[in-house]
């Protein structure tokens, strides 16, 4: 990984507890898109998902 080489392997670029998840099919994309779009609602940044300008992602 180029980042590790640039940092001489001394620093972590990911926060503790980070894990990734592979998106393998259309169902996974839809679920992940819904989760991401709902983040502002869960965080209390909007009261209604329609207030979030990117709520209409094609996978929803």
C-alpha positions in Angstrom: 0.0 0.0 0.0 1.4 3.4 -1.0 0.2 5.2 2.1 2.1 2.8 4.4 5.2 3.3 2.4 4.9 7.1 2.5 4.4 6.9 6.3 7.2 4.3 6.7 4.6 2.0 8.2 4.7 4.1 11.4 1.2 5.4 11.5 -2.3 4.0 11.0 -4.6 5.6 8.5 -7.7 3.8 9.8 -9.4 4.4 13.1 -9.4 1.7 15.7 -12.2 -0.8 15.2 -12.5 0.0 11.5 -13.6 -2.8 9.2 -14.6 -2.9 5.6 -17.4 -4.8 3.9 -17.4 -6.0 0.3 -20.5 -5.1 -1.8 -21.2 -8.2 -3.8 -24.6 -7.8 -5.4 -27.5 -5.4 -6.0 -29.1 -6.2 -2.7 -26.0 -5.2 -0.8 -25.7 -1.9 -2.8 -29.3 -1.1 -1.9 -28.9 -1.8 1.8 -25.6 0.1 2.0 -27.1 3.1 0.1 -30.1 3.2 2.5 -27.8 3.1 5.5 -25.7 5.9 4.2 -28.6 8.1 3.2 -30.2 7.6 6.6 -27.1 8.8 8.5 -28.2 12.5 8.6 -31.6 11.4 9.9 -30.0 9.2 12.6 -27.6 12.0 13.5 -30.4 14.5 13.9 -29.2 16.7 11.1 -32.6 16.5 9.4 -36.1 15.7 10.7 -37.2 14.0 7.5 -35.2 12.1 5.0 -36.6 14.3 2.2 -34.7 17.2 3.7 -31.4 15.5 2.8 -30.5 16.6 -0.7 -29.0 13.2 -1.7 -31.8 11.0 -0.5 -32.9 10.0 -4.0 -29.9 7.8 -4.8 -30.7 5.4 -7.6 -30.4 2.3 -5.4 -33.1 3.4 -3.0 
